[in-house]
Amino acid sequence: MYVNGFVLAVPEGNKSAYAETAEKFWELAKEFGAQSQIECWEADVKDGHTTDFRRATKAEPGEKIVFSWVTWPDEATAKAAETKMMEDPRMEEFGEMPFDGKRMVYGGFEPIVWKEA
């Protein structure tokens, strides 16, 4: 199992546009091997004392935090999918992103604990 995690700030008025972009992304990611995608819109994100999601993304007034992740069977599949997606002409159809991608925090992770009920 391998997880790509993302934290980003999205203008509040772009919530629907973000969800539509995430839906389009899922179709490509799924085609290239993703197992799941979770997109979470800020409901209760507090300001921290030392650091927090807003500072990490340099969130501006009127922006909401999105916390998301995509699961893959392994790192090799995730890396290959990233390359394939960037080369896929369907990515052109996404147009302008409804957020500032330069402020997105992301990375790849190997789970050490995974529990489900």
A tleap script that builds the chain and sets N, CA, C and O, in Angstrom:
source leaprc.protein.ff14SB
mol = sequence {
  NMET TYR VAL ASN GLY PHE VAL LEU ALA VAL
  PRO GLU GLY ASN LYS SER ALA TYR ALA GLU
  THR ALA GLU LYS PHE TRP GLU LEU ALA LYS
  GLU PHE GLY ALA GLN SER GLN ILE GLU CYS
  TRP GLU ALA ASP VAL LYS ASP GLY HIE THR
  THR ASP PHE ARG ARG ALA THR LYS ALA GLU
  PRO GLY GLU LYS ILE VAL PHE SER TRP VAL
  THR TRP PRO ASP GLU ALA THR ALA LYS ALA
  ALA GLU THR LYS MET MET GLU ASP PRO ARG
  MET GLU GLU PHE GLY GLU MET PRO PHE ASP
  GLY LYS ARG MET VAL TYR GLY GLY PHE GLU
  PRO ILE VAL TRP LYS GLU CALA
}
set mol.1.N position { 0.853 -1.178 0.000 }
set mol.1.CA position { 0.000 0.000 0.000 }
set mol.1.C position { 0.894 1.234 0.000 }
set mol.1.O position { 1.929 1.275 0.664 }
set mol.2.N position { 0.469 2.231 -0.757 }
set mol.2.CA position { 1.178 3.507 -0.844 }
set mol.2.C position { 0.121 4.606 -0.894 }
set mol.2.O position { -0.927 4.432 -1.517 }
set mol.3.N position { 0.390 5.731 -0.244 }
set mol.3.CA position { -0.589 6.818 -0.161 }
set mol.3.C position { 0.055 8.122 -0.608 }
set mol.3.O position { 1.127 8.491 -0.128 }
set mol.4.N position { -0.607 8.820 -1.534 }
set mol.4.CA position { -0.240 10.196 -1.861 }
set mol.4.C position { -1.153 11.085 -1.042 }
set mol.4.O position { -2.376 10.965 -1.120 }
set mol.5.N position { -0.565 11.982 -0.253 }
set mol.5.CA position { -1.346 12.891 0.575 }
set mol.5.C position { -1.199 14.322 0.096 }
set mol.5.O position { -0.143 14.716 -0.399 }
set mol.6.N position { -2.265 15.100 0.245 }
set mol.6.CA position { -2.304 16.476 -0.237 }
set mol.6.C position { -2.999 17.374 0.778 }
set mol.6.O position { -4.005 16.986 1.372 }
set mol.7.N position { -2.464 18.568 0.975 }
set mol.7.CA position { -3.129 19.611 1.750 }
set mol.7.C position { -3.038 20.870 0.911 }
set mol.7.O position { -1.950 21.237 0.466 }
set mol.8.N position { -4.161 21.538 0.685 }
set mol.8.CA position { -4.159 22.747 -0.124 }
set mol.8.C position { -5.238 23.706 0.338 }
set mol.8.O position { -6.183 23.327 1.030 }
set mol.9.N position { -5.073 24.950 -0.059 }
set mol.9.CA position { -6.049 25.991 0.262 }
set mol.9.C position { -6.832 26.312 -1.010 }
set mol.9.O position { -6.251 26.541 -2.071 }
set mol.10.N position { -8.156 26.324 -0.884 }
set mol.10.CA position { -9.027 26.563 -2.035 }
set mol.10.C position { -9.970 27.717 -1.703 }
set mol.10.O position { -10.588 27.709 -0.639 }
set mol.11.N position { -10.096 28.706 -2.584 }
set mol.11.CA position { -11.065 29.763 -2.323 }
set mol.11.C position { -12.454 29.157 -2.061 }
set mol.11.O position { -12.910 28.276 -2.789 }
set mol.12.N position { -13.099 29.643 -1.021 }
set mol.12.CA position { -14.390 29.088 -0.610 }
set mol.12.C position { -15.391 29.004 -1.769 }
set mol.12.O position { -16.157 28.045 -1.862 }
set mol.13.N position { -15.383 29.993 -2.632 }
set mol.13.CA position { -16.305 30.009 -3.763 }
set mol.13.C position { -15.980 28.987 -4.838 }
set mol.13.O position { -16.769 28.796 -5.763 }
set mol.14.N position { -14.835 28.327 -4.733 }
set mol.14.CA position { -14.424 27.333 -5.729 }
set mol.14.C position { -14.676 25.893 -5.274 }
set mol.14.O position { -14.137 24.954 -5.861 }
set mol.15.N position { -15.486 25.717 -4.240 }
set mol.15.CA position { -15.727 24.373 -3.704 }
set mol.15.C position { -16.272 23.434 -4.782 }
set mol.15.O position { -15.760 22.327 -4.944 }
set mol.16.N position { -17.280 23.849 -5.507 }
set mol.16.CA position { -17.864 23.000 -6.554 }
set mol.16.C position { -16.870 22.733 -7.669 }
set mol.16.O position { -16.763 21.607 -8.156 }
set mol.17.N position { -16.141 23.767 -8.073 }
set mol.17.CA position { -15.136 23.604 -9.135 }
set mol.17.C position { -14.048 22.635 -8.678 }
set mol.17.O position { -13.570 21.820 -9.467 }
set mol.18.N position { -13.658 22.722 -7.411 }
set mol.18.CA position { -12.650 21.800 -6.889 }
set mol.18.C position { -13.183 20.372 -6.924 }
set mol.18.O position { -12.481 19.458 -7.357 }
set mol.19.N position { -14.410 20.179 -6.476 }
set mol.19.CA position { -15.003 18.836 -6.466 }
set mol.19.C position { -15.071 18.273 -7.889 }
set mol.19.O position { -14.800 17.090 -8.095 }
set mol.20.N position { -15.422 19.091 -8.851 }
set mol.20.CA position { -15.462 18.638 -10.246 }
set mol.20.C position { -14.071 18.238 -10.729 }
set mol.20.O position { -13.919 17.227 -11.415 }
set mol.21.N position { -13.063 19.020 -10.379 }
set mol.21.CA position { -11.683 18.697 -10.754 }
set mol.21.C position { -11.261 17.377 -10.115 }
set mol.21.O position { -10.625 16.544 -10.761 }
set mol.22.N position { -11.615 17.188 -8.848 }
set mol.22.CA position { -11.270 15.953 -8.144 }
set mol.22.C position { -11.944 14.745 -8.793 }
set mol.22.O position { -11.347 13.672 -8.878 }
set mol.23.N position { -13.183 14.917 -9.251 }
set mol.23.CA position { -13.893 13.830 -9.936 }
set mol.23.C position { -13.169 13.453 -11.232 }
set mol.23.O position { -13.002 12.272 -11.533 }
set mol.24.N position { -12.744 14.459 -11.991 }
set mol.24.CA position { -12.002 14.199 -13.235 }
set mol.24.C position { -10.674 13.506 -12.929 }
set mol.24.O position { -10.275 12.569 -13.620 }
set mol.25.N position { -10.003 13.979 -11.887 }
set mol.25.CA position { -8.726 13.379 -11.493 }
set mol.25.C position { -8.922 11.902 -11.158 }
set mol.25.O position { -8.112 11.061 -11.550 }
set mol.26.N position { -9.994 11.588 -10.433 }
set mol.26.CA position { -10.241 10.209 -10.039 }
set mol.26.C position { -10.337 9.290 -11.250 }
set mol.26.O position { -9.796 8.184 -11.229 }
set mol.27.N position { -11.011 9.728 -12.295 }
set mol.27.CA position { -11.159 8.876 -13.473 }
set mol.27.C position { -9.797 8.493 -14.051 }
set mol.27.O position { -9.593 7.343 -14.441 }
set mol.28.N position { -8.874 9.439 -14.108 }
set mol.28.CA position { -7.524 9.132 -14.600 }
set mol.28.C position { -6.757 8.266 -13.598 }
set mol.28.O position { -6.162 7.255 -13.970 }
set mol.29.N position { -6.775 8.664 -12.345 }
set mol.29.CA position { -6.032 7.929 -11.326 }
set mol.29.C position { -6.505 6.479 -11.254 }
set mol.29.O position { -5.692 5.558 -11.171 }
set mol.30.N position { -7.815 6.283 -11.285 }
set mol.30.CA position { -8.378 4.931 -11.231 }
set mol.30.C position { -7.910 4.115 -12.434 }
set mol.30.O position { -7.523 2.954 -12.295 }
set mol.31.N position { -7.948 4.723 -13.598 }
set mol.31.CA position { -7.508 4.043 -14.815 }
set mol.31.C position { -6.050 3.601 -14.712 }
set mol.31.O position { -5.671 2.563 -15.253 }
set mol.32.N position { -5.235 4.393 -14.014 }
set mol.32.CA position { -3.811 4.089 -13.914 }
set mol.32.C position { -3.427 3.355 -12.631 }
set mol.32.O position { -2.245 3.257 -12.301 }
set mol.33.N position { -4.426 2.838 -11.904 }
set mol.33.CA position { -4.135 1.951 -10.786 }
set mol.33.C position { -4.496 2.400 -9.389 }
set mol.33.O position { -4.282 1.649 -8.438 }
set mol.34.N position { -5.043 3.613 -9.225 }
set mol.34.CA position { -5.418 4.059 -7.879 }
set mol.34.C position { -6.527 3.173 -7.324 }
set mol.34.O position { -7.395 2.705 -8.061 }
set mol.35.N position { -6.484 2.953 -6.017 }
set mol.35.CA position { -7.481 2.125 -5.355 }
set mol.35.C position { -8.586 2.941 -4.698 }
set mol.35.O position { -9.726 2.486 -4.613 }
set mol.36.N position { -8.255 4.146 -4.233 }
set mol.36.CA position { -9.267 4.992 -3.607 }
set mol.36.C position { -8.796 6.439 -3.620 }
set mol.36.O position { -7.608 6.726 -3.765 }
set mol.37.N position { -9.749 7.333 -3.467 }
set mol.37.CA position { -9.458 8.770 -3.383 }
set mol.37.C position { -10.431 9.368 -2.380 }
set mol.37.O position { -11.637 9.137 -2.464 }
set mol.38.N position { -9.916 10.125 -1.444 }
set mol.38.CA position { -10.738 10.812 -0.443 }
set mol.38.C position { -10.422 12.296 -0.531 }
set mol.38.O position { -9.255 12.685 -0.485 }
set mol.39.N position { -11.442 13.124 -0.657 }
set mol.39.CA position { -11.292 14.579 -0.712 }
set mol.39.C position { -12.099 15.160 0.440 }
set mol.39.O position { -13.310 14.951 0.511 }
set mol.40.N position { -11.453 15.880 1.335 }
set mol.40.CA position { -12.116 16.412 2.526 }
set mol.40.C position { -12.054 17.941 2.544 }
set mol.40.O position { -10.977 18.523 2.407 }
set mol.41.N position { -13.194 18.582 2.712 }
set mol.41.CA position { -13.318 20.036 2.765 }
set mol.41.C position { -13.333 20.483 4.215 }
set mol.41.O position { -14.003 19.871 5.047 }
set mol.42.N position { -12.620 21.516 4.519 }
set mol.42.CA position { -12.517 22.031 5.888 }
set mol.42.C position { -13.869 22.144 6.584 }
set mol.42.O position { -14.810 22.738 6.058 }
set mol.43.N position { -13.944 21.556 7.787 }
set mol.43.CA position { -15.117 21.689 8.638 }
set mol.43.C position { -14.724 22.291 9.986 }
set mol.43.O position { -15.471 23.093 10.547 }
set mol.44.N position { -13.559 21.912 10.507 }
set mol.44.CA position { -13.112 22.403 11.805 }
set mol.44.C position { -11.589 22.383 11.821 }
set mol.44.O position { -10.983 21.448 12.344 }
set mol.45.N position { -10.977 23.398 11.257 }
set mol.45.CA position { -9.512 23.497 11.193 }
set mol.45.C position { -9.093 24.676 12.056 }
set mol.45.O position { -9.367 25.832 11.735 }
set mol.46.N position { -8.436 24.366 13.139 }
set mol.46.CA position { -8.027 25.398 14.091 }
set mol.46.C position { -6.647 25.950 13.745 }
set mol.46.O position { -5.824 25.263 13.141 }
set mol.47.N position { -6.409 27.191 14.133 }
set mol.47.CA position { -5.085 27.776 14.010 }
set mol.47.C position { -4.219 27.198 15.122 }
set mol.47.O position { -4.657 27.092 16.267 }
set mol.48.N position { -2.990 26.827 14.782 }
set mol.48.CA position { -2.082 26.248 15.765 }
set mol.48.C position { -1.212 27.309 16.419 }
set mol.48.O position { -1.252 28.482 16.048 }
set mol.49.N position { -0.431 26.880 17.395 }
set mol.49.CA position { 0.488 27.796 18.075 }
set mol.49.C position { 1.817 27.899 17.346 }
set mol.49.O position { 2.411 28.975 17.281 }
set mol.50.N position { 2.282 26.790 16.800 }
set mol.50.CA position { 3.578 26.773 16.120 }
set mol.50.C position { 3.407 26.649 14.612 }
set mol.50.O position { 4.045 27.371 13.847 }
set mol.51.N position { 2.549 25.737 14.192 }
set mol.51.CA position { 2.259 25.556 12.765 }
set mol.51.C position { 0.853 25.000 12.626 }
set mol.51.O position { 0.260 24.554 13.609 }
set mol.52.N position { 0.325 25.025 11.437 }
set mol.52.CA position { -1.003 24.497 11.178 }
set mol.52.C position { -1.208 24.386 9.668 }
set mol.52.O position { -0.327 24.742 8.885 }
set mol.53.N position { -2.370 23.892 9.273 }
set mol.53.CA position { -2.661 23.719 7.853 }
set mol.53.C position { -2.653 25.045 7.099 }
set mol.53.O position { -2.177 25.111 5.965 }
set mol.54.N position { -3.177 26.102 7.721 }
set mol.54.CA position { -3.234 27.401 7.037 }
set mol.54.C position { -1.832 27.943 6.746 }
set mol.54.O position { -1.559 28.437 5.652 }
set mol.55.N position { -0.960 27.843 7.734 }
set mol.55.CA position { 0.409 28.323 7.517 }
set mol.55.C position { 1.149 27.449 6.511 }
set mol.55.O position { 1.924 27.955 5.699 }
set mol.56.N position { 0.919 26.162 6.559 }
set mol.56.CA position { 1.600 25.246 5.643 }
set mol.56.C position { 1.256 25.561 4.187 }
set mol.56.O position { 2.096 25.416 3.299 }
set mol.57.N position { 0.014 25.994 3.948 }
set mol.57.CA position { -0.435 26.287 2.584 }
set mol.57.C position { -0.458 27.781 2.272 }
set mol.57.O position { -0.841 28.190 1.176 }
set mol.58.N position { -0.043 28.593 3.251 }
set mol.58.CA position { -0.117 30.053 3.119 }
set mol.58.C position { -1.532 30.477 2.727 }
set mol.58.O position { -1.727 31.320 1.851 }
set mol.59.N position { -2.515 29.870 3.399 }
set mol.59.CA position { -3.918 30.163 3.111 }
set mol.59.C position { -4.212 31.643 3.299 }
set mol.59.O position { -3.730 32.287 4.231 }
set mol.60.N position { -5.009 32.151 2.394 }
set mol.60.CA position { -5.405 33.553 2.418 }
set mol.60.C position { -6.829 33.670 2.946 }
set mol.60.O position { -7.567 32.685 2.946 }
set mol.61.N position { -7.229 34.869 3.400 }
set mol.61.CA position { -8.613 35.036 3.866 }
set mol.61.C position { -9.596 34.567 2.791 }
set mol.61.O position { -9.426 34.861 1.608 }
set mol.62.N position { -10.623 33.834 3.220 }
set mol.62.CA position { -11.639 33.343 2.291 }
set mol.62.C position { -11.298 31.992 1.671 }
set mol.62.O position { -12.057 31.480 0.848 }
set mol.63.N position { -10.163 31.411 2.060 }
set mol.63.CA position { -9.803 30.094 1.536 }
set mol.63.C position { -10.088 29.017 2.581 }
set mol.63.O position { -9.973 29.249 3.784 }
set mol.64.N position { -10.455 27.861 2.103 }
set mol.64.CA position { -10.712 26.703 2.957 }
set mol.64.C position { -9.627 25.658 2.710 }
set mol.64.O position { -9.047 25.587 1.626 }
set mol.65.N position { -9.371 24.865 3.717 }
set mol.65.CA position { -8.351 23.827 3.617 }
set mol.65.C position { -8.980 22.539 3.081 }
set mol.65.O position { -10.061 22.132 3.508 }
set mol.66.N position { -8.284 21.915 2.142 }
set mol.66.CA position { -8.659 20.601 1.623 }
set mol.66.C position { -7.567 19.627 2.036 }
set mol.66.O position { -6.378 19.892 1.861 }
set mol.67.N position { -7.985 18.511 2.580 }
set mol.67.CA position { -7.086 17.437 3.003 }
set mol.67.C position { -7.512 16.214 2.206 }
set mol.67.O position { -8.663 15.787 2.293 }
set mol.68.N position { -6.596 15.645 1.430 }
set mol.68.CA position { -6.993 14.519 0.591 }
set mol.68.C position { -5.873 13.508 0.467 }
set mol.68.O position { -4.708 13.792 0.748 }
set mol.69.N position { -6.263 12.316 0.036 }
set mol.69.CA position { -5.272 11.285 -0.213 }
set mol.69.C position { -5.790 10.304 -1.249 }
set mol.69.O position { -6.994 10.122 -1.428 }
set mol.70.N position { -4.839 9.684 -1.920 }
set mol.70.CA position { -5.119 8.667 -2.929 }
set mol.70.C position { -4.305 7.441 -2.534 }
set mol.70.O position { -3.117 7.551 -2.232 }
set mol.71.N position { -4.949 6.269 -2.537 }
set mol.71.CA position { -4.229 5.047 -2.206 }
set mol.71.C position { -3.908 4.269 -3.482 }
set mol.71.O position { -4.666 4.255 -4.452 }
set mol.72.N position { -2.753 3.628 -3.424 }
set mol.72.CA position { -2.230 2.835 -4.539 }
set mol.72.C position { -1.789 1.483 -4.003 }
set mol.72.O position { -1.529 1.356 -2.807 }
set mol.73.N position { -1.698 0.477 -4.851 }
set mol.73.CA position { -1.231 -0.811 -4.362 }
set mol.73.C position { 0.232 -0.766 -3.906 }
set mol.73.O position { 0.629 -1.507 -3.007 }
set mol.74.N position { 1.042 0.124 -4.541 }
set mol.74.CA position { 2.451 0.231 -4.181 }
set mol.74.C position { 3.027 1.521 -4.768 }
set mol.74.O position { 2.389 2.186 -5.583 }
set mol.75.N position { 4.232 1.857 -4.344 }
set mol.75.CA position { 4.876 3.093 -4.787 }
set mol.75.C position { 5.137 3.088 -6.295 }
set mol.75.O position { 4.969 4.113 -6.955 }
set mol.76.N position { 5.542 1.955 -6.834 }
set mol.76.CA position { 5.839 1.872 -8.272 }
set mol.76.C position { 4.611 2.223 -9.104 }
set mol.76.O position { 4.725 2.934 -10.102 }
set mol.77.N position { 3.440 1.736 -8.706 }
set mol.77.CA position { 2.206 2.046 -9.425 }
set mol.77.C position { 1.907 3.535 -9.342 }
set mol.77.O position { 1.522 4.146 -10.339 }
set mol.78.N position { 2.080 4.125 -8.161 }
set mol.78.CA position { 1.822 5.557 -7.980 }
set mol.78.C position { 2.752 6.399 -8.846 }
set mol.78.O position { 2.309 7.345 -9.496 }
set mol.79.N position { 4.018 6.063 -8.856 }
set mol.79.CA position { 4.999 6.830 -9.647 }
set mol.79.C position { 4.725 6.694 -11.143 }
set mol.79.O position { 4.791 7.674 -11.884 }
set mol.80.N position { 4.416 5.475 -11.581 }
set mol.80.CA position { 4.109 5.253 -13.003 }
set mol.80.C position { 2.848 6.010 -13.399 }
set mol.80.O position { 2.781 6.582 -14.487 }
set mol.81.N position { 1.845 6.016 -12.517 }
set mol.81.CA position { 0.594 6.722 -12.798 }
set mol.81.C position { 0.829 8.223 -12.922 }
set mol.81.O position { 0.253 8.876 -13.792 }
set mol.82.N position { 1.676 8.770 -12.053 }
set mol.82.CA position { 1.974 10.203 -12.114 }
set mol.82.C position { 2.558 10.560 -13.482 }
set mol.82.O position { 2.151 11.546 -14.096 }
set mol.83.N position { 3.493 9.769 -13.946 }
set mol.83.CA position { 4.103 10.015 -15.256 }
set mol.83.C position { 3.062 9.905 -16.365 }
set mol.83.O position { 2.991 10.764 -17.244 }
set mol.84.N position { 2.254 8.845 -16.324 }
set mol.84.CA position { 1.230 8.627 -17.350 }
set mol.84.C position { 0.212 9.758 -17.363 }
set mol.84.O position { -0.192 10.223 -18.429 }
set mol.85.N position { -0.206 10.202 -16.172 }
set mol.85.CA position { -1.208 11.274 -16.101 }
set mol.85.C position { -0.664 12.580 -16.657 }
set mol.85.O position { -1.371 13.296 -17.366 }
set mol.86.N position { 0.585 12.896 -16.341 }
set mol.86.CA position { 1.178 14.147 -16.837 }
set mol.86.C position { 1.335 14.132 -18.360 }
set mol.86.O position { 1.332 15.188 -18.992 }
set mol.87.N position { 1.470 12.957 -18.942 }
set mol.87.CA position { 1.603 12.825 -20.392 }
set mol.87.C position { 0.260 12.645 -21.088 }
set mol.87.O position { 0.185 12.733 -22.314 }
set mol.88.N position { -0.793 12.397 -20.329 }
set mol.88.CA position { -2.108 12.114 -20.901 }
set mol.88.C position { -2.759 13.402 -21.414 }
set mol.88.O position { -2.868 14.373 -20.666 }
set mol.89.N position { -3.193 13.422 -22.679 }
set mol.89.CA position { -3.815 14.634 -23.230 }
set mol.89.C position { -5.106 15.047 -22.515 }
set mol.89.O position { -5.522 16.201 -22.625 }
set mol.90.N position { -5.737 14.142 -21.798 }
set mol.90.CA position { -6.958 14.503 -21.063 }
set mol.90.C position { -6.681 15.491 -19.947 }
set mol.90.O position { -7.594 16.176 -19.484 }
set mol.91.N position { -5.434 15.574 -19.511 }
set mol.91.CA position { -5.078 16.552 -18.471 }
set mol.91.C position { -5.303 17.976 -18.984 }
set mol.91.O position { -5.582 18.880 -18.197 }
set mol.92.N position { -5.184 18.176 -20.279 }
set mol.92.CA position { -5.415 19.503 -20.884 }
set mol.92.C position { -6.855 19.961 -20.646 }
set mol.92.O position { -7.124 21.158 -20.553 }
set mol.93.N position { -7.776 19.003 -20.549 }
set mol.93.CA position { -9.193 19.320 -20.371 }
set mol.93.C position { -9.493 19.901 -18.990 }
set mol.93.O position { -10.554 20.490 -18.784 }
set mol.94.N position { -8.574 19.740 -18.049 }
set mol.94.CA position { -8.793 20.253 -16.702 }
set mol.94.C position { -8.834 21.772 -16.692 }
set mol.94.O position { -9.509 22.369 -15.853 }
set mol.95.N position { -8.121 22.402 -17.613 }
set mol.95.CA position { -8.079 23.861 -17.649 }
set mol.95.C position { -7.371 24.416 -16.432 }
set mol.95.O position { -6.503 23.765 -15.849 }
set mol.96.N position { -7.750 25.621 -16.055 }
set mol.96.CA position { -7.134 26.275 -14.898 }
set mol.96.C position { -7.631 25.630 -13.614 }
set mol.96.O position { -8.831 25.416 -13.438 }
set mol.97.N position { -6.703 25.325 -12.723 }
set mol.97.CA position { -7.066 24.704 -11.448 }
set mol.97.C position { -7.787 25.722 -10.555 }
set mol.97.O position { -7.469 26.910 -10.592 }
set mol.98.N position { -8.750 25.264 -9.756 }
set mol.98.CA position { -9.497 26.170 -8.869 }
set mol.98.C position { -8.767 26.466 -7.563 }
set mol.98.O position { -9.404 26.785 -6.559 }
set mol.99.N position { -7.430 26.364 -7.564 }
set mol.99.CA position { -6.603 26.636 -6.392 }
set mol.99.C position { -5.197 26.954 -6.883 }
set mol.99.O position { -4.868 26.731 -8.048 }
set mol.100.N position { -4.377 27.475 -5.984 }
set mol.100.CA position { -2.992 27.803 -6.317 }
set mol.100.C position { -2.121 26.592 -6.017 }
set mol.100.O position { -1.787 26.331 -4.862 }
set mol.101.N position { -1.756 25.857 -7.056 }
set mol.101.CA position { -0.979 24.631 -6.888 }
set mol.101.C position { 0.403 24.839 -6.298 }
set mol.101.O position { 1.001 23.899 -5.774 }
set mol.102.N position { 0.919 26.063 -6.377 }
set mol.102.CA position { 2.242 26.335 -5.816 }
set mol.102.C position { 2.233 26.260 -4.292 }
set mol.102.O position { 3.277 26.086 -3.665 }
set mol.103.N position { 1.044 26.393 -3.703 }
set mol.103.CA position { 0.949 26.354 -2.239 }
set mol.103.C position { 0.452 25.009 -1.721 }
set mol.103.O position { 0.210 24.861 -0.523 }
set mol.104.N position { 0.298 24.034 -2.602 }
set mol.104.CA position { -0.145 22.707 -2.203 }
set mol.104.C position { 1.016 21.959 -1.544 }
set mol.104.O position { 2.149 21.998 -2.025 }
set mol.105.N position { 0.717 21.286 -0.451 }
set mol.105.CA position { 1.692 20.440 0.231 }
set mol.105.C position { 1.318 19.004 -0.126 }
set mol.105.O position { 0.158 18.613 0.007 }
set mol.106.N position { 2.284 18.225 -0.575 }
set mol.106.CA position { 1.966 16.850 -0.956 }
set mol.106.C position { 3.181 15.947 -0.757 }
set mol.106.O position { 4.318 16.408 -0.652 }
set mol.107.N position { 2.904 14.667 -0.709 }
set mol.107.CA position { 3.986 13.709 -0.569 }
set mol.107.C position { 3.471 12.291 -0.660 }
set mol.107.O position { 2.263 12.056 -0.677 }
set mol.108.N position { 4.397 11.346 -0.720 }
set mol.108.CA position { 4.073 9.936 -0.761 }
set mol.108.C position { 4.415 9.280 0.563 }
set mol.108.O position { 5.428 9.602 1.185 }
set mol.109.N position { 3.571 8.365 0.988 }
set mol.109.CA position { 3.701 7.765 2.309 }
set mol.109.C position { 3.459 6.264 2.266 }
set mol.109.O position { 2.668 5.770 1.464 }
set mol.110.N position { 4.153 5.552 3.141 }
set mol.110.CA position { 3.911 4.134 3.350 }
set mol.110.C position { 3.205 3.978 4.696 }
set mol.110.O position { 3.768 4.337 5.730 }
set mol.111.N position { 1.991 3.453 4.697 }
set mol.111.CA position { 1.271 3.298 5.961 }
set mol.111.C position { 2.022 2.400 6.950 }
set mol.111.O position { 2.622 1.394 6.572 }
set mol.112.N position { 1.969 2.787 8.205 }
set mol.112.CA position { 2.544 1.934 9.255 }
set mol.112.C position { 1.449 1.366 10.158 }
set mol.112.O position { 1.668 0.368 10.846 }
set mol.113.N position { 0.274 1.996 10.159 }
set mol.113.CA position { -0.911 1.467 10.855 }
set mol.113.C position { -2.112 1.777 9.962 }
set mol.113.O position { -2.257 2.899 9.477 }
set mol.114.N position { -2.969 0.780 9.748 }
set mol.114.CA position { -4.186 0.973 8.954 }
set mol.114.C position { -5.272 0.156 9.614 }
set mol.114.O position { -5.190 -1.072 9.640 }
set mol.115.N position { -6.277 0.801 10.143 }
set mol.115.CA position { -7.375 0.116 10.825 }
set mol.115.C position { -8.689 0.504 10.180 }
set mol.115.O position { -8.882 1.655 9.788 }
set mol.116.N position { -9.571 -0.433 10.074 }
set mol.116.CA position { -10.934 -0.173 9.595 }
set mol.116.C position { -11.892 -1.000 10.408 }
set mol.116.O position { -11.568 -2.108 10.837 }
set mol.117.N position { -13.066 -0.463 10.618 }
set mol.117.CA position { -14.087 -1.212 11.372 }
set mol.117.C position { -14.907 -2.066 10.424 }
set mol.117.O position { -15.817 -2.771 10.860 }
savepdb mol mol.pdb
quit
